[in-house]
Amino acid sequence: MILIVGLGNPGSRYEATRHNVGFRIVDRWVNRQGHPVWREKFEGQFVSINRAHGERVIALKPMTFMNLSGFSVRAASSFFKLQPAEILVVHDELDLPFGEFRLKLGGGDAGHNGVGSIIEQMGTDAFARLRFGIGRPPADFVGSGADFVLEGFPPADLSRVEELIEASSKVLDQVIDDGLSTAMNVSNRKKKKDNV
C-alpha cells in the first residue's frame, strides 16, 4: 500500500495558484484510474484505488489549509497503519526552476509550510516527495514568497503547466509500479538529460 498526498489549499480562491499544483497532480492521476469517488475523512478528501497488479493506493488531499496538512496525513497514515516510507507527498517547490520536477526521499521542508507540518506531525522527514518546480519570484516581483505561491501561473505558462502536471502524474505511476528507488533513478536522470 502507498499513500499519495497532494498538498494545496481548499476552495476556488486557491484552485489555480502555484501552491495548489500538488492537488492538481493527484487529481490528474486519480482521474486516469476510472474516476473513483472522493470521500471525506482524515480532515481531507481521499480515495482508495486497487490497481491491476494488486497494489492498493490511497490518494489524499488535506482540507486543513496548507499549514496544517500534517494533521490529515498523520490521521490517514495511522488509520491505514503505514510507515513513513510508504508515503509520497506531492508539492510545489520554490527551489526548483519552473519546468522541473524531482523525486526525493527525506530532507527538510525548504520553507514549505505544508511539508513542515507533515514533518512535525509525523515526527520524521523520512517520507518521499515529488517536488514540482515553480521557481523563485522574478526580481521585479512585488511581495513575499507567500504572495508568489498564492498567485496563479502567468497566462503564457498555462499550456506548459498542463503538460508538466500530466508528466508529473505519470511519475506517480512509476513510483507505484517500480518502487521509489527505481522511479527516482529513471525520472531524475531523465530530467537531468533533458536539461543538458
trRosetta pair geometry for C-beta under 8 A, 3 or more apart (Angstrom, degrees):
i j d omega theta_ij theta_ji phi_ij phi_ji
1 55 7.4 151 -96 -171 35 70
1 56 4.6 -23 -106 76 86 100
1 57 7.4 171 -155 -86 60 30
1 58 6.8 29 -178 -7 104 101
1 80 6.4 -141 139 167 150 124
1 82 6.5 -109 102 -96 113 105
1 86 6.3 41 94 -175 74 135
2 55 7.0 0 9 179 103 116
2 56 7.8 163 24 90 60 56
2 57 5.5 -15 65 -117 90 75
2 58 7.3 -163 95 32 44 72
2 86 5.4 -142 -114 -174 56 77
2 87 7.5 165 -167 -88 68 24
2 88 6.4 17 174 1 114 109
2 175 7.3 160 -176 129 164 106
2 176 6.1 -142 40 -107 148 80
3 57 8.0 153 -94 -165 25 57
3 58 4.8 -20 -111 71 71 107
3 60 6.2 4 -173 1 97 122
3 73 7.7 127 136 -148 138 81
3 76 6.1 136 -143 127 141 120
3 77 6.1 -111 12 -88 167 80
3 80 6.6 151 -68 63 118 149
3 82 5.4 54 -13 178 123 179
3 86 6.2 72 13 126 87 86
3 87 4.8 -19 69 -110 105 72
3 88 7.2 172 88 27 54 65
4 26 6.0 165 130 -120 110 107
4 29 7.3 -57 127 85 160 153
4 57 6.3 9 -1 -175 112 104
4 58 7.1 174 26 87 67 52
4 59 5.0 -22 71 -109 102 69
4 60 7.0 164 84 23 49 73
4 88 5.0 -17 -111 70 69 103
4 90 6.7 26 -179 -16 91 114
4 172 6.1 43 -126 -144 150 123
5 22 7.6 -4 126 173 65 124
5 26 7.6 -62 154 -82 16 149
5 59 8.0 162 -84 -161 30 49
5 60 4.9 -24 -107 72 73 102
5 61 7.6 146 -160 -88 59 33
5 62 7.0 25 -163 -21 108 97
5 69 7.5 112 167 174 130 118
5 72 8.0 139 -138 106 120 107
5 73 5.6 0 -104 -102 157 108
5 76 7.9 158 -87 62 108 148
5 87 6.6 9 -5 -170 116 97
5 88 7.0 175 23 88 73 49
5 89 4.7 -21 69 -111 109 68
5 90 6.7 -178 88 20 52 74
5 118 7.6 139 100 -102 161 143
6 22 4.1 157 -171 148 68 80
6 23 4.7 125 137 -91 124 32
6 24 7.6 175 -168 26 138 34
6 25 6.1 179 -118 63 116 83
6 26 3.1 -114 -44 -2 134 136
6 27 7.2 -68 26 -21 178 70
6 59 7.2 18 -7 -174 104 94
6 60 7.3 -179 24 87 68 50
6 61 5.1 -21 67 -98 100 84
6 90 4.8 -23 -106 66 64 114
6 91 7.9 154 -159 -71 45 58
7 19 7.8 -78 124 171 94 75
7 22 3.8 41 48 69 62 166
7 23 7.2 -89 91 -40 24 71
7 62 7.0 0 -118 36 61 109
7 66 6.3 68 177 -128 102 85
7 69 5.7 -13 -123 -114 99 160
7 89 6.5 35 -32 -177 112 96
7 90 6.7 -169 11 83 78 57
7 91 4.3 11 39 -98 130 97
7 92 7.6 -114 83 10 110 75
7 112 8.0 77 115 167 165 121
7 114 4.2 103 -156 149 139 159
7 115 7.4 -64 -62 -52 164 68
8 14 6.7 151 172 129 92 122
8 19 6.4 128 -132 126 61 76
8 20 3.7 62 -138 -130 117 71
8 21 7.6 171 -85 34 107 28
8 22 5.2 -161 -42 65 85 93
8 23 3.4 -36 -1 -26 153 116
8 24 7.6 110 -75 -16 147 71
8 61 6.7 -19 42 -158 106 104
8 66 7.0 -77 161 -81 12 92
9 13 7.8 -52 112 82 121 92
9 14 3.9 -29 78 122 111 174
9 17 7.4 8 37 49 114 134
9 19 6.3 31 -5 110 105 123
9 20 6.3 -83 33 -81 72 101
9 65 5.4 21 -130 -133 90 65
9 66 5.4 -49 -70 -33 89 93
10 14 7.2 74 75 48 17 126
10 63 4.6 43 -56 -146 138 81
10 65 6.9 -83 21 -72 87 60
11 14 5.7 72 74 19 85 96
11 15 7.3 -120 106 -45 43 83
12 15 5.2 -24 -144 -18 43 124
14 17 5.0 -56 -163 13 64 126
14 19 6.7 -54 -168 74 111 110
14 20 5.4 138 144 -54 91 131
14 150 6.9 -63 -121 -144 91 82
15 20 6.1 -144 -162 118 22 170
15 23 7.9 -96 -141 91 57 144
16 20 7.0 -17 -27 59 3 132
16 152 4.6 10 120 -114 103 113
16 153 7.5 -104 162 18 90 81
17 20 5.0 91 61 4 79 104
17 149 6.8 68 158 148 111 55
17 150 5.2 -26 -153 -155 147 37
17 151 6.2 123 -135 75 89 13
17 152 5.7 -87 -98 -77 46 54
18 21 6.5 -22 -171 -22 45 107
18 92 5.4 104 152 -139 81 157
18 134 4.5 85 -167 -141 124 151
18 148 7.0 -20 38 139 149 70
18 149 4.8 -112 81 -148 112 53
18 150 7.5 -71 42 -38 88 14
18 151 6.5 23 -3 69 105 62
18 152 7.3 155 -33 -137 70 20
18 153 6.4 113 -77 -63 83 76
19 66 6.4 -56 171 -75 127 148
19 92 5.6 -111 -119 23 35 145
19 149 4.2 77 -62 155 97 101
19 150 5.8 -3 -3 -82 131 55
20 23 4.8 -32 -175 31 83 118
20 24 6.1 83 130 -22 83 100
20 92 7.8 21 22 -32 21 125
21 24 5.2 -58 -145 42 42 113
21 25 6.0 45 156 -24 74 102
21 90 7.9 -113 115 147 77 97
21 91 7.7 98 73 -171 88 28
21 92 5.0 106 36 -73 112 94
21 132 4.8 -116 115 89 140 154
21 134 7.2 -178 -4 -67 143 113
21 161 7.7 -120 -109 -164 115 104
21 165 6.7 -136 -156 -96 93 99
21 168 7.9 49 161 59 110 166
22 25 6.1 -52 -145 33 27 108
22 26 6.5 20 159 -10 61 109
22 89 7.6 -19 -141 170 134 70
22 90 4.4 148 -141 107 82 81
22 91 4.5 -7 -72 -95 130 47
22 92 6.5 -100 -31 -21 91 71
22 114 7.7 -138 13 109 163 163
22 132 7.2 -163 -68 15 62 127
23 26 6.2 -69 -154 42 27 105
23 27 6.0 29 153 -21 67 111
23 61 5.5 63 -119 -133 87 125
24 27 5.5 -51 -143 37 31 115
24 28 6.3 35 155 -23 63 104
24 165 5.4 -57 127 -135 111 137
25 28 5.7 -52 -151 32 30 112
25 29 6.6 28 152 -17 63 104
25 90 5.0 -130 77 165 132 145
25 130 7.3 -144 132 104 158 132
25 132 6.7 -165 -45 -58 142 142
25 165 5.4 -141 -88 -152 70 78
25 168 4.8 -59 -128 107 126 122
25 169 5.2 -170 -166 -73 72 79
25 172 7.4 145 154 -34 103 127
26 29 5.7 -53 -148 36 34 111
26 30 6.2 33 154 -18 67 107
26 59 5.4 150 -174 -165 111 116
26 60 8.0 -73 -167 60 157 35
26 61 6.3 177 86 -71 145 98
26 90 5.8 168 -50 50 96 145
26 169 7.8 175 -80 -113 18 93
26 172 7.8 120 -106 -82 58 159
27 30 5.8 -58 -145 39 29 109
27 31 6.2 31 157 -23 65 108
27 61 7.9 27 -58 -66 86 141
28 31 5.9 -55 -149 33 28 113
28 32 7.0 26 153 -19 60 104
28 165 5.5 142 -28 149 157 102
28 166 6.3 -132 179 -96 148 51
28 168 8.0 88 63 75 140 88
28 169 4.1 -106 100 -71 114 153
29 32 6.0 -61 -162 31 34 109
29 33 7.1 31 146 -25 64 108
29 59 7.1 177 88 -104 113 141
29 169 4.2 -166 -64 -159 81 100
29 172 4.8 -14 -110 63 150 152
29 173 7.5 -169 -137 -45 107 80
30 33 5.6 -60 -159 26 40 115
30 35 8.0 78 140 -115 81 32
30 36 6.6 -95 -174 47 97 95
30 38 7.8 43 163 -70 158 96
30 47 5.9 90 -140 57 130 146
30 49 7.3 -160 -129 -48 76 141
30 59 5.2 -127 -77 59 115 170
31 35 6.2 20 -141 -87 58 69
32 169 7.2 130 0 146 134 131
33 36 6.0 -27 101 -6 110 106
33 49 5.0 -22 169 -139 154 145
33 51 7.9 -77 -133 -95 114 76
36 47 4.8 129 105 -173 120 129
36 48 7.6 -128 163 64 154 44
36 49 5.8 -149 -8 -87 156 92
37 47 6.8 167 85 -115 34 110
38 45 4.5 16 175 176 123 114
38 46 6.9 136 -154 64 75 18
38 47 5.1 -72 -100 -56 56 105
38 61 7.8 -19 -143 27 135 116
39 45 6.9 154 75 -155 30 66
39 46 6.0 -34 64 67 81 71
39 47 6.7 129 12 -88 79 57
40 44 7.5 -169 -145 101 60 28
40 45 5.8 -38 -95 -99 61 67
40 46 8.0 124 -114 20 16 73
40 63 7.8 -23 -136 8 95 149
41 44 7.3 -24 80 62 43 64
41 46 5.9 -58 57 28 93 117
41 76 7.8 113 111 -92 94 87
42 46 6.1 49 34 -26 125 133
42 60 6.6 -48 90 -139 143 125
42 62 7.8 -85 123 -104 95 71
42 72 5.1 88 142 -159 90 73
42 75 4.2 169 -141 99 81 117
42 76 4.2 36 -138 -62 159 86
42 79 6.8 -108 -81 3 112 141
43 62 6.4 13 109 -149 91 81
43 63 6.2 -147 157 55 60 81
43 64 5.1 33 150 -63 121 105
43 68 8.0 -79 146 126 144 111
43 71 5.6 0 54 111 158 105
43 72 4.3 -121 79 -88 98 87
43 75 6.2 112 14 23 98 152
44 60 5.5 60 110 -175 145 90
44 61 5.5 180 -177 88 109 47
44 62 4.2 -75 -90 -112 128 35
44 63 4.8 159 -115 0 51 81
44 64 7.0 -52 -69 -19 88 85
44 72 4.2 75 -29 -154 123 138
44 76 7.3 -42 46 -47 128 126
45 60 7.4 154 83 -154 48 49
45 61 4.8 -5 57 57 95 100
45 63 6.2 80 -16 -43 83 117
46 58 6.0 -4 -171 -176 117 95
46 59 6.4 162 -152 85 62 53
46 60 4.6 -12 -101 -101 97 73
46 61 7.5 -173 -75 22 51 63
46 76 6.5 155 -86 -115 148 130
47 58 7.4 165 81 -153 42 52
47 59 5.1 -3 54 54 89 101
48 56 6.7 -9 -171 -173 94 100
48 57 7.6 156 -157 83 47 47
48 58 5.5 -19 -102 -102 71 75
49 56 7.2 154 81 -158 47 52
49 57 4.7 -19 64 64 99 95
49 58 7.7 175 21 -83 73 28
49 59 6.9 32 -1 -7 116 104
50 54 7.6 -27 -172 -144 89 27
50 55 7.7 161 -156 85 48 43
50 56 5.5 -23 -102 -103 67 75
50 57 8.0 177 -83 22 21 71
51 54 6.9 -29 76 45 81 22
51 55 4.3 4 40 59 125 88
51 56 7.4 -152 9 -77 82 25
51 57 6.3 60 -34 -7 109 110
51 176 6.7 143 -52 158 164 133
53 177 7.3 91 30 -124 149 77
55 176 5.7 148 118 -178 161 99
55 177 7.9 -126 -3 -86 152 45
57 176 6.0 -25 -81 -118 130 133
58 76 6.7 176 137 178 142 121
58 80 6.2 -119 -18 -68 158 164
60 72 6.6 167 165 145 124 111
60 73 7.0 140 106 -99 148 64
60 76 5.2 -48 -95 -77 155 173
62 68 7.5 -161 161 98 133 71
62 69 4.3 148 57 -135 161 73
62 71 7.5 116 -144 64 127 74
62 72 3.5 168 -114 45 100 155
62 73 6.6 -51 -63 -38 126 77
62 114 7.8 167 54 -148 137 109
63 72 7.2 125 25 -88 56 147
64 67 8.0 -112 120 69 98 55
64 68 3.8 -108 143 93 124 107
64 69 6.0 178 59 -83 115 36
64 71 5.7 126 -94 54 165 113
64 72 5.4 -155 -13 -31 122 113
65 68 5.8 55 69 28 79 100
65 69 7.9 -111 99 -53 36 72
66 69 5.9 -22 -162 -36 38 111
66 113 5.6 81 129 86 106 106
66 114 4.4 -78 -169 -67 84 101
66 117 7.7 159 148 6 55 140
67 113 4.6 -34 -104 150 73 129
67 114 7.0 -86 -78 -75 26 55
67 117 5.9 135 173 -57 40 135
68 71 5.3 -11 167 9 90 116
68 72 7.7 90 124 -11 79 93
68 117 5.8 -171 -127 -152 16 153
69 72 5.9 -60 -166 38 49 109
69 73 6.2 40 146 -16 79 110
69 114 4.3 41 7 -152 146 85
69 117 4.9 122 48 80 75 132
69 118 5.8 -36 102 -53 102 90
70 73 5.5 -58 -142 42 38 110
70 74 5.9 39 160 -22 72 106
70 114 8.0 166 -38 -172 74 50
70 116 8.0 -80 -42 105 126 45
70 117 3.6 -148 -12 142 106 79
70 118 4.3 -171 -97 -85 85 34
70 119 7.3 -81 -99 33 132 37
70 120 5.6 -102 -47 63 178 85
70 121 3.1 153 152 10 116 128
70 122 6.6 -123 -153 -18 104 79
71 74 6.0 -54 -145 36 26 110
71 75 6.4 26 155 -19 61 108
71 117 7.5 -51 -12 166 70 117
71 121 5.9 -149 -69 -112 42 155
72 75 5.8 -57 -149 35 29 111
72 76 6.4 22 157 -13 65 108
73 76 6.0 -57 -145 40 30 106
73 77 6.0 24 160 -15 67 112
73 87 7.0 73 -168 -151 114 143
73 89 7.6 -12 -109 -92 146 111
73 118 5.0 12 49 -122 157 99
73 121 6.7 127 67 84 97 131
73 122 6.7 -48 112 -56 116 111
74 77 6.0 -58 -139 41 26 106
74 78 6.1 28 160 -20 63 111
74 118 7.9 178 -43 -140 82 61
74 121 4.3 -108 -42 148 132 117
74 122 5.9 -158 -89 -75 89 65
75 78 6.0 -59 -147 37 25 111
75 79 6.4 25 156 -20 62 109
76 79 5.8 -56 -147 34 30 111
76 80 6.3 3 164 4 66 111
76 82 7.8 -4 124 24 76 130
77 80 6.4 -67 -140 52 27 94
77 81 8.0 127 164 -58 55 2
77 82 4.4 -95 -149 61 77 105
77 84 7.7 28 -157 -84 152 49
77 86 7.9 143 -134 78 99 101
77 87 6.2 -30 -95 -73 125 128
77 122 7.1 29 51 -111 158 107
78 81 7.3 21 -175 -76 30 43
82 86 4.4 -124 -165 80 102 128
82 87 6.3 111 134 -55 132 90
83 86 5.1 94 58 3 71 103
83 87 7.9 -138 100 -10 44 91
84 87 5.7 -61 -158 26 44 115
84 122 6.1 106 -97 169 108 137
84 124 5.1 -84 -69 93 160 133
84 126 4.4 87 110 86 142 87
84 127 4.5 -108 -176 -66 86 83
85 126 6.4 -35 -64 141 74 100
85 127 7.1 -146 -81 -110 24 53
85 128 7.5 61 -153 -25 48 95
85 180 7.9 -123 -174 6 83 150
87 122 8.0 -123 39 -110 164 155
87 127 4.1 -32 81 -142 108 124
87 128 6.8 174 95 34 55 75
88 127 7.1 -163 -83 168 27 93
88 128 4.5 -23 -108 82 75 109
88 129 7.2 159 -163 -95 61 20
88 130 6.3 39 172 -16 105 99
88 172 7.3 153 111 -125 149 84
88 175 6.0 73 -89 149 161 161
88 180 7.5 -174 -87 -97 113 111
89 114 7.9 173 -178 128 128 106
89 115 6.5 133 124 -106 152 84
89 118 6.3 -138 -89 12 152 176
89 127 6.0 71 -11 120 107 123
89 128 7.1 170 21 92 68 53
89 129 4.9 -27 69 -109 91 76
89 130 7.4 -166 91 26 43 68
90 129 7.5 153 -87 -164 28 61
90 130 4.6 -10 -109 63 77 108
90 132 7.2 43 -179 -21 82 110
90 168 7.4 114 -151 157 120 121
90 172 7.5 -29 -73 -78 135 115
91 112 6.0 94 143 -178 145 152
91 114 5.9 -177 -119 80 138 130
91 115 6.1 -129 34 -54 169 103
91 129 6.5 -43 29 -159 102 108
91 130 7.6 137 21 77 55 61
91 131 6.5 -20 72 -114 77 59
91 132 6.9 -154 105 23 30 90
92 112 7.5 169 77 -121 71 124
92 131 7.8 41 164 -162 14 64
92 132 5.4 -51 -107 72 49 97
92 134 4.9 11 -168 -19 108 129
92 149 6.3 148 101 -143 148 110
93 96 4.4 44 102 16 120 107
93 102 7.8 -51 42 40 166 97
93 110 6.9 25 -145 96 88 149
93 112 7.2 -53 -106 -64 60 137
93 131 3.8 39 -40 -176 146 105
93 132 6.1 152 12 62 91 39
93 133 5.4 -46 73 -94 100 48
93 134 6.6 152 63 13 44 80
94 110 7.2 -172 49 141 92 112
94 111 6.9 -36 38 77 133 123
94 112 7.7 -179 6 -71 97 91
94 134 6.2 -37 -92 66 47 96
94 135 7.1 -21 -156 113 51 16
94 136 5.7 67 179 -88 93 63
94 145 6.3 -2 -107 -157 156 120
94 148 7.8 83 -111 95 113 131
94 149 7.2 -73 -69 -71 105 113
95 110 5.4 -90 -5 -171 136 138
95 133 7.9 -93 84 -121 43 86
95 136 7.8 41 -93 -58 36 93
96 100 4.8 -127 173 84 110 112
96 101 7.2 98 138 -98 157 32
96 102 6.3 -166 -105 8 145 111
96 131 5.7 132 -12 131 144 114
96 132 7.5 -165 73 130 136 19
96 133 2.9 -107 113 -96 101 102
96 134 7.5 73 72 17 82 45
96 135 7.3 -74 99 -66 47 48
97 100 5.3 71 64 7 78 118
97 133 5.2 23 74 166 33 144
97 135 5.0 30 -145 -89 46 95
98 133 5.5 -159 -90 121 22 95
98 134 5.7 19 -90 -157 84 28
98 135 4.1 -48 -26 -16 86 119
98 157 7.0 -46 171 -143 144 143
99 133 6.4 -39 48 80 42 123
99 160 7.0 -40 -96 167 88 127
99 164 6.6 -129 -126 -90 40 136
100 133 4.1 43 63 3 80 147
100 191 5.9 88 -145 -169 88 130
100 195 7.3 9 -93 -68 114 134
101 130 6.4 18 174 175 110 86
101 131 6.4 175 -155 88 62 53
101 132 4.9 -12 -108 -108 105 56
101 133 6.2 -135 -73 2 50 83
101 164 6.7 142 -28 -174 122 101
101 167 7.3 160 31 103 136 103
101 168 4.9 -122 -161 -99 177 104
101 171 6.9 -144 115 -11 127 158
101 187 7.8 -56 101 168 89 120
101 191 7.1 -150 60 -93 54 143
102 130 7.6 177 88 -152 34 49
102 131 5.1 -11 59 56 81 103
102 133 7.7 60 -1 -43 92 101
102 187 7.5 151 -136 122 43 107
102 188 5.6 56 -141 -106 86 95
102 191 6.5 -107 -86 45 79 165
103 128 6.5 -12 -168 -174 93 110
103 129 7.2 157 -154 84 47 51
103 130 5.7 -24 -97 -100 68 68
103 131 7.7 174 -88 15 17 79
103 171 6.7 -164 -56 174 109 129
103 175 7.2 166 -117 -79 140 115
103 180 6.9 -178 172 -162 136 82
103 183 6.0 107 -48 116 170 98
103 184 4.4 -124 90 -102 128 78
103 187 5.6 84 -4 74 116 134
103 188 6.0 -103 42 -48 87 105
104 107 6.1 -35 154 17 125 136
104 128 7.0 155 84 -158 43 63
104 129 4.9 -14 63 59 93 97
104 131 6.1 20 8 -10 119 119
104 184 7.7 113 -79 -123 26 120
105 126 7.4 13 171 -160 88 56
105 127 7.7 -136 -148 123 64 19
105 128 5.0 -35 -99 -100 72 74
105 129 7.7 175 -87 16 26 72
105 180 6.4 88 -74 153 118 139
105 184 7.3 -55 -22 -75 102 152
106 125 5.1 85 -152 117 69 93
106 126 5.1 -5 -91 -110 101 49
106 127 7.4 120 -77 38 51 33
107 110 7.6 19 135 -35 114 99
107 125 6.1 -137 60 153 25 132
107 129 7.8 -82 52 16 109 131
108 119 7.8 -5 -150 -77 45 167
108 125 6.7 -44 -89 -129 29 157
109 112 5.0 -134 170 53 87 76
109 113 7.5 76 161 -83 138 17
109 115 4.1 164 -136 99 88 105
109 116 3.8 27 -119 -67 174 77
109 119 5.9 -117 -60 2 109 138
109 125 7.8 -124 -52 -119 71 118
110 115 7.3 25 39 67 82 149
111 116 7.9 -29 -167 -43 12 126
111 145 7.3 1 145 116 139 158
112 115 4.1 53 90 19 113 112
112 116 6.3 172 88 -16 56 88
113 116 5.3 -53 -141 40 34 117
113 117 6.3 40 158 -25 66 101
114 117 5.8 -51 -151 30 30 111
114 118 6.8 28 151 -16 62 103
115 118 5.7 -54 -153 34 36 111
115 119 6.5 36 151 -19 67 104
115 129 6.9 10 -116 -105 126 139
116 119 5.7 -52 -148 35 33 111
116 120 6.3 33 154 -19 65 107
117 120 5.6 -54 -147 37 31 113
117 121 6.1 19 160 -10 67 111
118 121 6.1 -61 -140 44 28 101
118 122 5.7 12 166 -5 67 117
118 127 7.1 -76 144 44 129 145
119 122 6.3 -64 -133 48 21 99
119 123 8.0 145 170 -31 50 4
119 124 7.0 -116 -146 92 65 25
119 125 4.8 5 -120 -86 112 80
120 123 7.7 15 172 -69 24 43
122 127 7.0 12 114 -24 173 128
124 127 7.3 111 105 -22 97 85
128 175 7.3 162 121 -142 158 139
128 180 5.3 -135 -88 -128 151 137
130 168 6.4 126 158 -168 128 101
130 171 6.0 143 -132 103 133 132
130 172 7.1 -62 -42 -72 163 79
130 175 7.8 -103 -63 -36 119 146
132 164 7.0 114 -153 145 106 118
132 165 8.0 24 -133 -94 145 62
132 168 5.8 -4 -95 -106 109 157
134 148 8.0 146 130 139 124 105
134 149 6.9 99 95 -112 159 79
136 145 7.8 -55 -144 -112 74 100
136 148 7.9 13 -174 146 42 169
137 141 3.6 -94 172 46 115 161
137 143 7.4 -155 -129 74 161 84
137 145 6.6 -140 -15 -102 116 57
137 148 4.2 -118 -74 -93 109 146
138 141 5.1 124 58 -33 67 98
141 147 7.9 164 162 93 111 114
141 148 6.1 24 175 -90 152 110
143 146 7.9 -109 157 69 101 66
143 147 3.2 -77 157 75 133 158
143 148 6.5 164 95 -46 111 71
144 147 4.9 111 51 3 66 98
144 148 7.2 -120 105 -5 43 88
145 148 5.4 -51 -151 32 37 117
145 149 6.5 29 157 -15 69 103
146 149 6.3 -56 -146 37 30 103
146 150 6.4 15 159 -7 63 115
147 150 6.1 -74 -150 46 27 102
147 151 6.7 32 153 -30 65 106
148 151 6.0 -58 -157 22 31 111
153 157 4.6 -106 166 85 115 118
153 158 5.9 150 94 -83 117 63
153 161 5.1 165 37 -61 172 147
154 157 5.1 81 63 10 79 104
154 158 7.8 -121 99 -37 43 79
155 158 5.7 -29 -154 -14 41 118
157 160 5.1 -67 -165 50 63 114
157 161 5.6 73 137 -35 88 100
158 161 5.4 -48 -146 29 33 116
158 162 6.8 35 155 -19 63 100
159 162 5.8 -50 -156 32 35 112
159 163 6.7 37 148 -17 64 103
160 163 5.6 -53 -152 36 36 113
160 164 6.3 33 152 -18 68 107
161 164 5.8 -59 -147 39 30 109
161 165 6.3 33 154 -22 66 105
162 165 5.7 -50 -144 34 31 112
162 166 6.5 32 155 -18 62 105
163 166 5.8 -58 -154 36 30 112
163 167 6.3 25 152 -15 66 108
164 167 5.6 -53 -143 40 34 110
164 168 6.0 36 156 -21 66 107
165 168 5.7 -53 -143 38 28 112
165 169 6.4 32 155 -23 62 105
166 169 5.9 -54 -150 31 28 111
166 170 6.9 27 152 -18 61 104
167 170 5.8 -56 -157 32 35 111
167 171 7.1 44 145 -26 63 96
168 171 5.5 -43 -160 20 41 117
168 172 7.6 49 144 -22 62 92
169 172 5.7 -38 -168 17 45 117
169 173 7.7 49 139 -16 62 94
170 173 5.3 -37 -162 25 51 116
170 174 7.0 56 142 -20 67 96
171 174 5.3 -47 -155 31 43 116
171 175 6.6 45 148 -20 68 99
171 183 6.5 108 -172 -178 77 117
171 187 5.1 60 -127 -111 111 147
172 175 5.7 -51 -151 34 35 112
172 176 6.4 31 153 -15 66 107
173 176 5.8 -59 -147 41 31 109
173 177 5.8 16 162 -9 69 116
174 177 6.2 -62 -134 46 24 101
174 178 5.5 -30 -176 30 65 117
174 182 7.4 -138 170 106 94 90
174 183 3.9 131 126 -120 104 104
174 186 6.3 -133 -163 71 143 133
174 187 6.2 155 81 -49 160 114
175 178 7.2 -70 -113 56 12 77
175 179 7.1 -37 -163 152 49 10
175 180 5.6 24 -142 -92 93 59
175 183 4.4 -62 -79 0 59 172
178 182 4.1 -102 147 89 113 134
178 183 5.4 142 75 -54 109 82
178 186 7.5 35 92 4 160 139
179 182 5.1 79 67 18 89 104
179 183 6.7 -166 90 -7 41 95
180 183 5.7 -65 -144 43 28 109
180 184 6.0 30 160 -24 68 107
181 184 5.8 -55 -149 32 27 111
181 185 6.6 25 154 -18 62 105
182 185 5.8 -55 -151 35 32 111
182 186 6.3 22 156 -12 67 109
183 186 5.9 -59 -143 42 31 105
183 187 5.6 15 167 -7 70 117
184 187 6.3 -59 -128 46 22 99
184 188 5.4 5 179 -2 63 121
185 188 6.8 -55 -122 45 12 98
185 189 5.9 8 170 -14 54 121
186 189 6.3 -67 -145 40 16 106
186 190 6.2 17 159 -21 59 112
187 190 5.8 -58 -149 34 27 112
187 191 6.6 25 155 -19 63 104
188 191 5.7 -50 -148 33 34 111
188 192 6.6 35 153 -18 64 103
189 192 5.7 -54 -152 35 34 112
189 193 6.4 34 151 -19 66 106
190 193 5.6 -55 -148 37 32 112
190 194 6.2 35 153 -22 66 106
191 194 5.6 -52 -147 35 32 114
191 195 6.4 22 157 -14 64 111
192 195 6.0 -66 -150 40 29 106
192 196 7.0 49 149 -45 63 91
193 196 5.8 -34 -157 -2 37 116
